[in-house]
Amino acid sequence: MSEVQTAADVVAVVLMLLGAFLCLTAGLGLVRFPDVLTRMHAGTKPQVLGVLLIMVGAAIRLQGWSATWMLLLVAVFQMLTAPVSAHMISRVAYRRRHVRRDRLLVDELRAETRPDRVYRGDEPADAPPEEPGQALAESRREDEAR
Amino acid sequence: MTVVYWLVYGLLGTGALLALVRLGLGPSLLDRVVATDTLLVIIAAGLAVHAGLERDPTVVPVLVVVSLLAFVGSVSVARYIGGMLLSSTGDGQDVGLPESAEERTARSLEVER
């Protein structure tokens, strides 16, 4: 029994050390990287993998199912919310030009031709009116012709 | 076990300190949001490590609150900044109110060269 206990403790401690190491790398990346997107790339490492490792380690060490279920809840919650917040932050970062465009290899959001000005849901109240582009105007003409 | 204590808390503390450095330096509000998010995650990890090492399950409900707070905080600040956007008339990119500090520094470096 005690040998099993010792082995479980060793596994738990190793998992916690790995998670803590990921937290350190997140801090290093936050300081070293050049713009918001790369900093977010580094900063969200411990958000999923680090928290998962530490939760597994703590669940091994803690006895009783109530603590385990609550740790599982935290892990699932992290995995559900990390993509949402990352998406929102990176979208705003791109639109406010906090992205080093000269360091991007692929920039799919850059508009090549004359842009459409279409509301995306987060415009201020005094924003200029929508100017949908050629595709929308064309389809409207087709509708009127029909 | 004492070595493990020092090592784990040292790693977590150094990570939190570096996140605090980024929180102070900025330069943009979004950098601070990312740094705050990371800091809260590191705090949650520290609480979980404390719970695990001390076999003390009383701090586990605090973990749920901290992770919820990180999500709600970053999303609400992102929405708040998104409401300040102006639509662009030029190249199809939305223009933020000020010019971003990253592009300014990059341009000044190019000028110096």
Contacts between the chains, C-beta under 8 A, distances in Angstrom:
chain1	res1	chain2	res2	distance
A	12	B	52	6.2
A	13	B	4	5.3
A	16	B	4	8.0
A	16	B	8	5.6
A	16	B	49	5.3
A	16	B	52	6.1
A	16	B	53	7.5
A	17	B	4	7.2
A	17	B	7	6.4
A	17	B	8	6.0
A	17	B	11	7.4
A	19	B	45	5.9
A	19	B	49	7.7
A	20	B	7	7.6
A	20	B	8	4.7
A	20	B	9	7.9
A	20	B	11	3.8
A	20	B	12	4.9
A	20	B	15	7.6
A	20	B	45	6.9
A	20	B	49	6.8
A	21	B	11	5.6
A	23	B	11	6.3
A	23	B	12	5.3
A	23	B	15	3.8
A	23	B	16	7.5
A	23	B	41	7.6
A	23	B	42	4.8
A	23	B	45	5.7
A	24	B	11	4.6
A	24	B	12	7.6
A	24	B	14	5.4
A	24	B	15	4.4
A	24	B	18	7.8
A	25	B	15	7.6
A	26	B	15	5.8
A	26	B	19	7.1
A	26	B	38	5.3
A	26	B	41	7.8
A	26	B	42	7.3
A	27	B	14	6.3
A	27	B	15	3.6
A	27	B	16	6.8
A	27	B	17	6.9
A	27	B	18	2.9
A	27	B	19	5.0
A	27	B	21	8.0
A	27	B	22	7.9
A	27	B	38	7.3
A	27	B	42	7.6
A	28	B	15	7.8
A	28	B	18	6.0
A	30	B	18	6.0
A	30	B	19	5.5
A	30	B	21	7.9
A	30	B	22	4.2
A	30	B	34	7.1
A	30	B	35	5.8
A	30	B	38	6.1
A	31	B	18	4.9
A	31	B	21	5.6
A	31	B	22	5.6
A	34	B	102	6.7
A	35	B	102	4.9
A	36	B	28	6.6
A	36	B	30	4.8
A	36	B	31	5.8
A	36	B	34	6.6
A	36	B	102	7.9
A	39	B	22	7.0
A	39	B	31	6.2
A	39	B	34	5.4
A	39	B	35	7.8
A	40	B	34	5.0
A	43	B	19	7.5
A	43	B	34	4.9
A	43	B	35	7.1
A	43	B	37	6.5
A	43	B	38	4.0
A	44	B	37	7.8
A	44	B	38	7.6
A	46	B	15	7.5
A	46	B	38	7.1
A	46	B	41	5.4
A	46	B	42	6.6
A	46	B	45	6.4
A	47	B	37	7.3
A	47	B	38	7.4
A	47	B	41	5.0
A	50	B	41	7.3
A	50	B	45	6.1
A	51	B	41	6.4
A	51	B	44	6.6
A	51	B	45	6.1
A	51	B	48	7.6
A	51	B	67	7.8
A	54	B	45	4.9
A	54	B	48	4.7
A	54	B	49	6.0
A	54	B	52	7.5
A	55	B	48	6.0
A	57	B	48	7.8
A	57	B	49	7.7
A	57	B	52	5.5
A	58	B	48	4.5
A	58	B	49	7.0
A	58	B	51	5.2
A	58	B	52	3.5
A	58	B	60	8.0
A	60	B	52	7.6
A	61	B	51	7.9
A	61	B	52	4.0
A	61	B	53	7.0
A	61	B	55	6.0
A	62	B	51	6.3
A	62	B	52	6.4
A	62	B	55	6.3
A	62	B	57	5.3
A	62	B	60	7.5
A	63	B	55	7.2
A	64	B	57	6.5
A	66	B	57	7.3
A	67	B	51	7.4
A	67	B	57	4.0
A	67	B	60	5.0
A	70	B	60	4.8
A	70	B	61	6.4
A	70	B	63	7.2
A	70	B	64	6.4
A	71	B	48	7.1
A	71	B	60	6.4
A	71	B	63	7.2
A	73	B	64	6.2
A	74	B	44	7.3
A	74	B	48	7.9
A	74	B	63	4.9
A	74	B	64	5.6
A	74	B	67	5.4
A	77	B	64	7.2
A	77	B	67	5.6
A	77	B	68	7.1
A	77	B	71	7.7
A	78	B	41	7.8
A	78	B	67	5.8
A	81	B	67	7.6
A	81	B	71	4.0
A	84	B	71	7.4
A	84	B	75	6.8
A	85	B	37	6.8
A	85	B	70	7.9
A	85	B	71	5.8
A	85	B	74	4.5
A	85	B	75	5.3
A	85	B	78	7.1
A	88	B	74	7.6
A	88	B	75	5.7
A	88	B	78	4.0
A	88	B	79	7.0
A	88	B	82	7.6
A	89	B	30	6.0
A	89	B	33	6.1
A	89	B	34	6.6
A	89	B	74	6.3
A	89	B	78	5.0
A	91	B	78	7.7
A	91	B	82	7.5
A	92	B	30	6.5
A	92	B	78	5.1
A	92	B	81	5.1
A	92	B	82	4.9
A	92	B	85	7.7
A	93	B	28	7.9
A	93	B	30	4.9
A	95	B	82	7.6
A	95	B	85	5.7
A	95	B	93	7.1
A	95	B	94	4.0
A	95	B	96	6.9
A	96	B	28	7.6
A	96	B	30	7.3
A	96	B	81	6.9
A	96	B	85	6.9
A	96	B	94	7.4
A	96	B	96	3.2
A	96	B	97	8.0
A	96	B	100	6.5
A	97	B	93	6.8
A	97	B	95	7.4
A	97	B	96	5.8
A	97	B	99	7.2
A	97	B	100	4.6
A	97	B	103	6.2
A	98	B	28	4.8
A	98	B	30	5.5
A	98	B	31	7.6
A	98	B	96	7.7
A	98	B	100	4.6
A	98	B	102	6.2
A	99	B	100	7.9
A	99	B	102	7.7
A	100	B	102	5.5
A	100	B	103	7.2
A	100	B	106	6.4
A	101	B	103	7.8
A	102	B	106	6.5
A	110	B	92	7.4
A	110	B	93	7.3
A	111	B	91	6.7
A	111	B	92	2.9
A	111	B	93	7.2
A	114	B	92	7.9
A	115	B	88	7.4
A	115	B	91	6.9
A	115	B	92	2.9
A	116	B	92	7.7
A	117	B	87	5.4
A	117	B	88	7.8
A	117	B	89	7.7
A	122	B	79	7.0
A	122	B	82	3.8
A	122	B	83	5.7
A	122	B	85	6.3
A	123	B	83	8.0
A	123	B	85	6.7
A	123	B	87	6.3
A	124	B	83	6.1
A	124	B	84	6.7
A	124	B	85	7.0
A	124	B	86	6.9
A	127	B	86	6.9
A	127	B	87	5.3
A	128	B	87	5.9
A	128	B	89	7.8
